[in-house]
Amino acid sequence: PFKTLDLSAEYKKEVVDYMVREYKLGRTPNPDVMCNARIKFGRFLQWSLKQGADFVATGHYARLKREIPNDNPEYSGQIPKKSKIINHKSKIQLLRGVDETKDQSYFLWQLKQAQLKHCLFPVGDYKKSEVRELARKFNLPTAEKPDSQGICFVGKIGLKEFLKQYLKPKRGKVLNTTGEIIGYHDGAFFLTLGQRHGFVITKKGTKDRPCYIVGKKVKKNEIIVADIKILKHKNKKTISIHKVNWIGEEPKKNKIYQ
């Protein structure tokens, strides 16, 4: 039977509100990651299992490698035999899709072993062109459908226009790396590190290069920009990360990974 499940309220709370909250704090969120972790493979997966399903299959361009201890290696691939996987303490690896130009494994980084063991990604072993050929072969209406771009719930308007419904624009200063005011913008929370557009440079010279955002002071509503020449001389050697999700095992200290 074909069933529908209304998760619009949960989606608003777990994805939309999260995205707006993160932008307001000056961070750049990824709502697709949250949608996968909390909605598709969260609420929807939980509901599906209660309905008696064993797996949830989606169209993500990603692959899974199942390693079942002391068992026949023929079941270590992407599509498992139910009896060989559901009740096993298998280790599952999340791999990039075969089509690296369409790979979506990045959007699944928050998933855990308990979720992945109930997932199937059937198109992950194909290139997008091959999937389209199969769609044409089976006369599917989506065979010629353009690739989806951007954030699904934003619609036809731009992201900034969407955020303006929740965040009020406020003019702020654009600084260079020496602290000199060289332009303005209409809200630091609309902008992200590495962005090249979305601000105005008023102090220009004859040898100016494109500027990129290298820092943000959200409380002061200021951004710091630099051109590519300056960036090349200030490459960082380290990076701090938090809220890490190790899908396999936590890396061992002093071990070299390829």
C-alpha positions as CSV (number, residue, x, y, z in Angstrom):
1,P,0.0,0.0,0.0
2,F,1.0,3.6,-0.6
3,K,1.1,5.6,2.6
4,T,1.9,9.2,3.4
5,L,3.4,10.7,6.5
6,D,3.1,14.3,7.5
7,L,6.3,15.5,9.2
8,S,5.9,19.2,8.4
9,A,5.8,20.3,12.0
10,E,8.9,18.2,12.8
11,Y,10.7,19.5,9.7
12,K,9.9,23.1,10.7
13,K,11.4,22.6,14.2
14,E,14.4,20.3,13.3
15,V,15.5,21.9,10.0
16,V,14.0,25.3,9.3
17,D,14.3,26.7,12.8
18,Y,17.7,25.2,13.2
19,M,19.0,26.9,10.0
20,V,17.6,30.3,11.0
21,R,19.1,29.9,14.5
22,E,22.5,29.1,13.1
23,Y,22.6,32.0,10.7
24,K,21.5,34.3,13.5
25,L,24.6,33.1,15.5
26,G,26.9,33.8,12.6
27,R,27.4,30.2,11.6
28,T,26.7,28.7,8.2
29,P,24.5,25.6,8.7
30,N,23.8,22.7,6.3
31,P,20.0,22.0,6.5
32,D,20.3,19.0,4.2
33,V,22.5,17.3,6.8
34,M,20.0,17.9,9.5
35,C,17.1,16.8,7.3
36,N,18.8,13.5,6.7
37,A,19.8,12.9,10.3
38,R,16.6,14.1,12.0
39,I,13.8,13.6,9.4
40,K,14.5,11.1,6.7
41,F,16.7,8.7,8.7
42,G,15.2,9.9,12.0
43,R,11.5,10.4,12.3
44,F,10.7,8.7,9.0
45,L,13.0,5.7,9.5
46,Q,11.5,5.2,13.0
47,W,8.0,5.3,11.6
48,S,8.9,2.9,8.8
49,L,10.4,0.3,11.2
50,K,7.2,0.4,13.3
51,Q,5.2,-0.3,10.2
52,G,7.2,-3.5,9.7
53,A,9.8,-2.3,7.1
54,D,13.3,-3.6,7.2
55,F,15.0,-1.0,5.1
56,V,14.5,2.5,3.8
57,A,15.8,3.2,0.3
58,T,16.6,6.7,-0.9
59,G,18.1,8.2,-4.1
60,H,21.3,9.5,-2.4
61,Y,24.4,9.1,-4.5
62,A,26.3,7.3,-1.8
63,R,27.2,3.7,-1.1
64,L,27.4,1.4,2.0
65,K,29.9,-1.4,2.6
66,R,28.7,-3.9,5.1
67,E,31.3,-6.0,6.9
68,I,29.8,-9.0,8.7
69,P,32.2,-10.7,11.0
70,N,32.8,-14.5,10.5
71,D,30.3,-14.6,7.6
72,N,30.3,-15.2,3.9
73,P,31.9,-12.2,2.1
74,E,29.3,-12.2,-0.6
75,Y,27.0,-10.4,1.9
76,S,29.5,-7.6,2.5
77,G,28.2,-5.4,-0.3
78,Q,25.7,-2.6,-0.6
79,I,22.4,-4.7,-0.9
80,P,22.2,-7.2,2.0
81,K,20.2,-10.3,2.6
82,K,17.8,-9.5,5.4
83,S,18.8,-12.5,7.5
84,K,22.4,-11.6,7.1
85,I,22.3,-8.1,8.3
86,I,19.4,-7.1,10.6
87,N,20.5,-9.2,13.6
88,H,24.3,-8.9,13.1
89,K,26.7,-6.6,14.8
90,S,28.0,-5.5,11.4
91,K,30.4,-2.6,10.8
92,I,29.1,-0.4,8.1
93,Q,31.2,2.0,6.1
94,L,29.7,5.0,4.3
95,L,31.4,5.5,0.9
96,R,31.2,8.1,-1.8
97,G,28.9,7.4,-4.8
98,V,30.5,6.1,-8.0
99,D,29.6,9.3,-9.7
100,E,31.9,11.7,-7.9
101,T,30.3,14.7,-9.5
102,K,27.0,13.9,-7.8
103,D,28.4,12.3,-4.6
104,Q,26.1,13.0,-1.6
105,S,27.8,11.0,1.1
106,Y,28.8,14.3,2.7
107,F,25.1,15.0,3.5
108,L,24.9,11.8,5.5
109,W,27.9,12.3,7.8
110,Q,25.7,12.5,10.9
111,L,24.1,9.1,10.5
112,K,25.1,6.4,12.9
113,Q,25.5,2.6,12.6
114,A,22.0,2.0,14.0
115,Q,20.5,4.1,11.2
116,L,22.8,2.9,8.4
117,K,22.0,-0.8,8.9
118,H,18.5,0.0,7.8
119,C,19.5,2.1,4.8
120,L,19.8,1.3,1.1
121,F,21.2,3.6,-1.6
122,P,20.5,1.7,-4.8
123,V,21.7,4.5,-7.2
124,G,25.0,4.9,-5.5
125,D,26.6,2.3,-7.7
126,Y,25.6,4.2,-10.9
127,K,26.6,7.4,-12.6
128,K,23.8,10.0,-13.0
129,S,23.8,9.5,-16.8
130,E,23.2,5.8,-16.3
131,V,20.3,6.5,-13.9
132,R,18.7,8.8,-16.5
133,E,19.1,6.0,-19.1
134,L,17.3,3.6,-16.9
135,A,14.6,6.1,-16.2
136,R,14.1,6.5,-20.0
137,K,14.0,2.8,-20.4
138,F,11.2,2.4,-17.9
139,N,9.4,5.6,-19.1
140,L,9.6,7.3,-15.8
141,P,8.4,11.0,-15.8
142,T,11.5,12.1,-14.0
143,A,13.9,10.9,-16.8
144,E,14.4,14.5,-18.1
145,K,13.8,16.3,-14.9
146,P,16.5,18.9,-14.2
147,D,18.8,18.4,-11.3
148,S,17.6,19.9,-8.1
149,Q,19.7,22.8,-6.8
150,G,19.7,24.8,-3.6
151,I,17.6,24.3,-0.5
152,C,14.3,22.6,-1.2
153,F,12.1,24.5,1.3
154,V,13.3,28.0,0.2
155,G,11.5,27.7,-3.1
156,K,12.1,30.0,-6.0
157,I,13.3,32.9,-3.9
158,G,17.0,33.3,-2.9
159,L,18.3,32.1,0.4
160,K,18.9,35.7,1.6
161,E,15.3,36.7,0.7
162,F,14.1,33.7,2.7
163,L,16.2,34.6,5.7
164,K,14.9,38.2,5.6
165,Q,11.6,36.8,6.8
166,Y,13.3,36.0,10.1
167,L,16.4,38.2,10.3
168,K,16.2,42.0,9.8
169,P,18.9,43.5,7.5
170,K,21.3,45.8,9.3
171,R,24.1,47.7,7.7
172,G,27.6,47.0,9.0
173,K,31.2,47.6,8.2
174,V,33.5,45.7,5.9
175,L,37.1,45.7,7.2
176,N,40.4,44.7,5.7
177,T,42.9,42.6,7.6
178,T,44.5,45.7,9.1
179,G,41.1,46.9,10.5
180,E,40.5,49.7,7.9
181,I,36.9,50.3,6.9
182,I,36.7,49.7,3.2
183,G,33.0,49.0,2.6
184,Y,29.6,47.9,4.0
185,H,27.1,45.1,4.0
186,D,23.5,44.6,5.2
187,G,24.0,41.9,7.8
188,A,26.9,39.8,8.9
189,F,24.6,36.8,9.6
190,F,23.6,36.7,5.9
191,L,27.3,36.0,4.9
192,T,29.6,33.1,5.2
193,L,33.4,32.6,5.4
194,G,34.9,32.3,1.9
195,Q,32.1,34.2,0.3
196,R,33.0,36.6,-2.5
197,H,29.8,38.5,-3.0
198,G,27.1,40.0,-0.8
199,F,29.1,43.1,0.3
200,V,30.2,46.4,-1.2
201,I,33.8,47.6,-1.4
202,T,33.8,51.4,-1.5
203,K,37.5,52.0,-1.1
204,K,39.1,50.7,-4.3
205,G,42.4,51.0,-6.1
206,T,43.7,50.3,-9.6
207,K,45.2,46.9,-8.7
208,D,42.3,45.5,-6.6
209,R,41.7,41.8,-6.7
210,P,38.5,40.0,-5.7
211,C,38.0,40.0,-2.0
212,Y,36.8,37.0,0.1
213,I,35.3,37.0,3.6
214,V,38.0,35.7,6.1
215,G,36.4,36.7,9.4
216,K,33.1,37.7,11.0
217,K,32.3,39.7,14.2
218,V,28.6,39.0,14.4
219,K,28.0,40.9,17.7
220,K,29.6,44.0,16.1
221,N,28.0,43.2,12.7
222,E,31.3,43.4,11.0
223,I,33.1,41.3,8.4
224,I,36.8,41.1,7.5
225,V,37.8,40.5,3.9
226,A,41.1,39.9,2.1
227,D,42.2,39.3,-1.5
228,I,43.6,36.0,-2.8
229,K,47.3,37.2,-2.6
230,I,47.0,37.9,1.2
231,L,45.2,34.6,1.7
232,K,48.0,32.6,0.2
233,H,50.4,34.0,2.8
234,K,48.1,33.2,5.7
235,N,47.2,29.6,5.1
236,K,46.3,27.9,8.4
237,K,48.0,24.7,9.4
238,T,45.3,23.6,11.9
239,I,41.6,23.6,12.2
240,S,39.3,23.2,15.2
241,I,36.2,21.0,14.8
242,H,33.4,20.0,17.2
243,K,30.3,17.8,17.2
244,V,32.2,15.1,15.3
245,N,30.4,11.8,14.3
246,W,32.7,8.9,13.7
247,I,30.6,6.5,11.7
248,G,33.1,3.7,12.0
249,E,35.5,3.9,15.0
250,E,37.1,6.9,16.6
251,P,40.6,7.4,15.1
252,K,43.5,6.1,17.2
253,K,46.1,8.5,18.4
254,N,49.4,8.4,16.5
255,K,48.0,6.2,13.8
256,I,48.4,7.4,10.2
257,Y,45.3,7.2,8.0
258,Q,45.3,7.3,4.2
